[in-house]
Amino acid sequence: MELLQLHYFVTVARLEHVTEAAQSLHVTQSSLSRTIARLEEDLGVPLFDRNGRRLKLNDYGSRFLLRAERVLFELAQGRQELQYLAGQEPATLELAVTAASALPNILRVFRSKRPDIHFHVQMLATREMTDCLLRGEVDFCLSSPSFEAEEIETRIVYNDPLLVAVPKGHRLADRSVIDLSELKDEWFVGVKKGYGTRDLADSVCSAEGFTPHYVYEGDEPSRLIQLVEAEIGIAFIPGTAKDSLGAVSYLQVNNDKLVREIALLWNKGRYLSPAACEFREVVIGYFAGYE
């Protein structure tokens, strides 16, 4: 069994398509198919159910994928650790976020301390972010909601209440606190299902006996305030995303369940460089001083 076979197998398993996997790996389809066939021959079992170019992991393949990903993960971490010991500290931090409102300020603080370190940030839905974290593809996730897993270290850094953003001319704009039931006939703008803020708001509203009527659903949380200003609808906005400069009023909701946990998460097995550890301390310190 060769590492190349494992690498090809993991890629095919994730994409479940020979053509797409070959393009991703920059190899020919025939070469990729032969490599997978040799791996299956070495193992003595088929790893996929085949339907033309489409492949689907069978039970053997699903079990073997967990092992193969672990092998490749450990080798990647070993490489990173040796690079640091040889004086080649990684120059880029890999980040994934579902809770992005505080990220610009966090990055600003960190860059003032470590201007030599660059970032690659992905804004992902919770399921996508979880997969990246478990595969060890990112250094940290800043997530809401948090989640628990054996391989994951979870640090709750802030409890962030959701506010209701309404345009200045709205019937509730002069209020400071409202009951959730007062919003049941409103039009809402929000992010798509799968984002922590949306799922939390929908769940709490459902418990109050209504389903929010969304006239806009997107994947750019920063756009919601503009839509509220344009009087397209009202929105649930994390307290950390509140912008006091716009033509928007922010109302507290009389419901203690409408609070999201913001968590910093990392894979326990991923090697963290000194710069990554310093970034972790900046995040924790930022939220400790947040008002």
VMD Tcl script that draws the C-alpha trace (Angstrom):
set ca {
  {0.00 0.00 0.00}
  {1.36 3.41 -1.00}
  {0.69 6.91 0.29}
  {-0.24 7.98 -3.23}
  {-3.01 5.38 -3.22}
  {-4.35 6.74 0.06}
  {-4.25 10.30 -1.23}
  {-6.11 9.36 -4.40}
  {-8.63 7.27 -2.46}
  {-9.46 10.09 -0.03}
  {-9.96 12.55 -2.89}
  {-12.27 10.20 -4.77}
  {-14.16 9.38 -1.57}
  {-14.85 13.06 -0.91}
  {-15.88 13.94 -4.46}
  {-17.53 10.62 -5.38}
  {-16.77 11.20 -9.06}
  {-13.79 9.97 -11.09}
  {-13.70 12.91 -13.52}
  {-13.87 15.55 -10.80}
  {-11.30 13.74 -8.67}
  {-8.90 13.39 -11.61}
  {-9.20 17.10 -12.35}
  {-8.59 17.94 -8.70}
  {-5.50 15.71 -8.60}
  {-4.25 16.80 -12.06}
  {-4.00 13.21 -13.29}
  {-5.74 11.26 -16.02}
  {-8.93 9.37 -15.24}
  {-7.37 6.10 -16.37}
  {-4.39 6.57 -14.04}
  {-6.67 7.40 -11.14}
  {-8.92 4.38 -11.80}
  {-5.90 2.05 -11.98}
  {-4.55 3.37 -8.68}
  {-7.87 2.85 -6.91}
  {-8.17 -0.64 -8.42}
  {-4.68 -1.56 -7.12}
  {-5.61 -0.32 -3.64}
  {-8.77 -2.42 -3.65}
  {-6.73 -5.40 -4.82}
  {-4.23 -4.88 -2.00}
  {-7.04 -4.68 0.56}
  {-8.97 -7.59 -0.91}
  {-12.35 -5.78 -0.88}
  {-14.12 -3.20 -3.08}
  {-14.26 0.28 -1.55}
  {-16.89 1.80 -3.84}
  {-20.19 0.98 -5.46}
  {-19.84 2.06 -9.08}
  {-22.33 3.67 -11.43}
  {-20.43 4.92 -14.49}
  {-18.08 7.72 -13.43}
  {-20.02 8.16 -10.21}
  {-18.63 6.30 -7.20}
  {-20.22 5.89 -3.80}
  {-18.42 4.60 -0.74}
  {-19.66 1.23 0.45}
  {-19.37 0.05 4.04}
  {-15.78 -1.14 3.52}
  {-14.85 2.21 1.99}
  {-16.51 4.26 4.73}
  {-14.59 2.40 7.41}
  {-11.30 2.61 5.54}
  {-11.75 6.34 4.86}
  {-11.56 7.11 8.58}
  {-8.21 5.35 8.80}
  {-6.83 6.80 5.60}
  {-7.71 10.37 6.61}
  {-6.06 9.82 9.97}
  {-2.84 8.58 8.33}
  {-2.64 11.55 5.96}
  {-3.54 13.94 8.76}
  {-0.76 12.70 11.05}
  {1.81 12.90 8.24}
  {0.78 16.48 7.45}
  {1.08 17.45 11.12}
  {4.49 15.82 11.36}
  {5.65 17.80 8.33}
  {4.46 21.07 9.86}
  {6.14 20.36 13.18}
  {9.47 19.55 11.52}
  {9.24 22.68 9.39}
  {8.90 24.77 12.55}
  {11.82 22.99 14.23}
  {13.87 23.75 11.12}
  {13.01 27.43 11.43}
  {10.27 27.41 8.79}
  {7.21 28.52 10.76}
  {4.04 28.43 8.62}
  {3.38 31.90 7.21}
  {-0.39 31.46 6.90}
  {-3.10 30.71 9.44}
  {-6.05 28.71 8.13}
  {-9.33 29.86 9.65}
  {-12.98 28.90 9.20}
  {-15.82 30.93 10.67}
  {-19.55 30.88 11.08}
  {-19.40 33.78 13.57}
  {-17.59 36.42 11.57}
  {-18.81 39.72 13.02}
  {-15.87 40.14 15.42}
  {-13.24 38.70 13.08}
  {-12.04 41.97 11.45}
  {-11.22 43.48 14.85}
  {-9.54 40.27 16.00}
  {-7.38 40.12 12.87}
  {-6.48 43.79 13.27}
  {-5.22 43.17 16.80}
  {-3.27 40.08 15.78}
  {-1.68 41.70 12.73}
  {-0.40 44.50 14.93}
  {1.45 41.82 16.90}
  {2.44 39.52 14.02}
  {2.48 41.43 10.72}
  {4.49 38.60 9.15}
  {1.59 36.14 9.38}
  {-1.04 35.96 6.64}
  {-4.56 34.52 6.76}
  {-6.84 32.37 4.69}
  {-10.42 32.67 6.00}
  {-13.43 30.64 4.87}
  {-17.00 31.62 5.76}
  {-18.80 28.29 6.04}
  {-22.05 26.78 7.23}
  {-21.74 24.72 10.41}
  {-21.62 21.31 8.69}
  {-18.90 22.38 6.23}
  {-16.86 23.97 8.99}
  {-17.13 20.85 11.14}
  {-15.82 18.68 8.29}
  {-12.82 20.99 7.72}
  {-12.03 20.96 11.43}
  {-12.24 17.18 11.79}
  {-10.03 16.68 8.72}
  {-7.44 19.02 10.20}
  {-7.61 21.44 7.28}
  {-7.83 24.58 9.44}
  {-5.98 25.87 12.50}
  {-9.06 27.31 14.20}
  {-12.78 27.73 13.81}
  {-14.74 30.59 15.29}
  {-18.19 29.12 15.46}
  {-21.71 29.66 16.65}
  {-23.09 27.31 17.71}
  {-20.32 25.40 19.44}
  {-20.17 21.63 19.25}
  {-18.45 18.76 21.01}
  {-16.38 15.96 19.48}
  {-13.68 13.67 20.85}
  {-11.06 15.06 18.47}
  {-12.02 18.71 19.03}
  {-11.05 21.16 21.74}
  {-13.87 23.64 22.39}
  {-13.47 26.95 24.24}
  {-16.57 29.11 24.78}
  {-15.30 32.68 24.45}
  {-18.53 34.71 24.56}
  {-22.29 34.50 25.05}
  {-23.72 36.79 22.39}
  {-27.41 37.86 22.60}
  {-29.33 38.16 19.34}
  {-30.89 41.56 18.80}
  {-33.66 42.54 16.40}
  {-32.65 45.16 13.84}
  {-35.47 47.34 12.50}
  {-35.39 50.45 10.27}
  {-35.68 53.80 12.06}
  {-39.24 54.32 10.86}
  {-40.49 50.94 12.03}
  {-43.40 50.74 14.47}
  {-41.07 49.23 17.11}
  {-38.07 51.48 16.49}
  {-38.61 53.56 19.65}
  {-38.73 50.51 21.91}
  {-35.69 49.15 23.73}
  {-37.08 45.73 24.72}
  {-39.75 43.65 22.97}
  {-41.41 40.27 23.32}
  {-40.71 37.78 20.56}
  {-44.42 37.26 19.93}
  {-44.65 40.87 18.69}
  {-42.68 39.84 15.59}
  {-44.87 37.02 14.33}
  {-46.40 39.07 11.49}
  {-43.15 40.72 10.38}
  {-41.12 40.14 7.22}
  {-37.56 39.01 7.88}
  {-34.25 39.06 6.05}
  {-31.67 36.50 7.11}
  {-28.95 34.05 6.23}
  {-29.78 30.61 4.89}
  {-30.60 27.60 7.03}
  {-27.44 25.92 8.28}
  {-25.94 29.08 9.74}
  {-25.96 29.11 13.53}
  {-27.73 32.44 13.97}
  {-30.54 31.47 11.58}
  {-31.05 28.03 13.13}
  {-31.09 29.45 16.65}
  {-33.61 32.20 15.78}
  {-35.89 29.76 13.94}
  {-35.82 27.32 16.86}
  {-36.66 29.93 19.48}
  {-39.42 31.44 17.32}
  {-40.90 27.98 16.79}
  {-41.02 27.49 20.55}
  {-42.95 30.78 20.73}
  {-45.51 29.43 18.28}
  {-44.59 31.02 14.94}
  {-42.26 30.61 11.98}
  {-40.48 33.76 10.73}
  {-41.51 34.75 7.20}
  {-38.28 35.32 5.28}
  {-38.40 37.49 2.17}
  {-34.62 37.23 1.72}
  {-32.23 34.38 2.54}
  {-28.54 34.74 1.69}
  {-25.05 33.70 2.68}
  {-23.61 37.16 3.43}
  {-24.48 38.18 7.01}
  {-22.93 41.62 6.51}
  {-25.56 42.44 3.87}
  {-28.49 42.12 6.28}
  {-28.14 45.57 7.83}
  {-28.29 47.17 4.37}
  {-31.51 45.29 3.66}
  {-32.99 46.41 6.96}
  {-32.05 50.02 6.19}
  {-33.80 49.63 2.84}
  {-36.93 48.48 4.74}
  {-36.96 45.08 2.99}
  {-37.46 43.35 6.32}
  {-36.22 43.13 9.89}
  {-33.40 40.84 11.02}
  {-31.96 38.93 13.92}
  {-28.45 40.33 14.39}
  {-25.78 39.14 16.85}
  {-24.90 41.75 19.43}
  {-21.28 41.62 18.27}
  {-22.43 42.72 14.78}
  {-24.33 45.79 15.98}
  {-23.51 48.91 13.94}
  {-24.46 52.12 15.71}
  {-23.77 54.28 12.64}
  {-26.56 53.04 10.36}
  {-30.21 54.06 10.13}
  {-31.22 51.04 12.20}
  {-32.57 50.53 15.71}
  {-31.50 47.48 17.72}
  {-33.99 45.97 20.13}
  {-33.36 43.54 22.94}
  {-35.67 40.52 23.04}
  {-37.25 39.44 26.28}
  {-36.14 35.82 25.86}
  {-33.06 34.36 27.55}
  {-32.81 31.54 24.99}
  {-32.05 33.92 22.14}
  {-28.34 33.91 22.96}
  {-25.66 32.25 20.86}
  {-22.46 30.79 22.21}
  {-19.34 31.83 20.31}
  {-16.69 29.14 20.51}
  {-13.10 28.86 19.42}
  {-12.41 25.31 18.26}
  {-9.34 23.42 17.13}
  {-8.40 19.86 16.31}
  {-6.52 18.34 19.25}
  {-4.22 16.46 16.87}
  {-3.32 19.39 14.62}
  {0.10 20.91 15.19}
  {-0.25 24.53 16.25}
  {2.67 26.82 15.54}
  {3.67 29.50 18.07}
  {1.90 32.05 15.85}
  {-1.28 29.97 15.96}
  {-1.07 29.73 19.74}
  {-0.61 33.50 19.91}
  {-3.68 33.96 17.73}
  {-5.68 31.81 20.13}
  {-4.68 34.05 23.04}
  {-5.67 37.16 21.06}
  {-9.16 35.72 20.42}
  {-9.68 34.77 24.05}
  {-8.41 38.16 25.24}
  {-10.56 40.06 22.75}
  {-13.80 38.51 23.95}
  {-12.77 38.73 27.61}
  {-12.68 42.50 27.19}
  {-15.76 42.77 24.99}
  {-18.70 44.85 26.25}
}
mol new
graphics top color blue
foreach p $ca { graphics top sphere $p radius 0.5 }
foreach p [lrange $ca 0 end-1] q [lrange $ca 1 end] { graphics top cylinder $p $q radius 0.2 }
display resetview
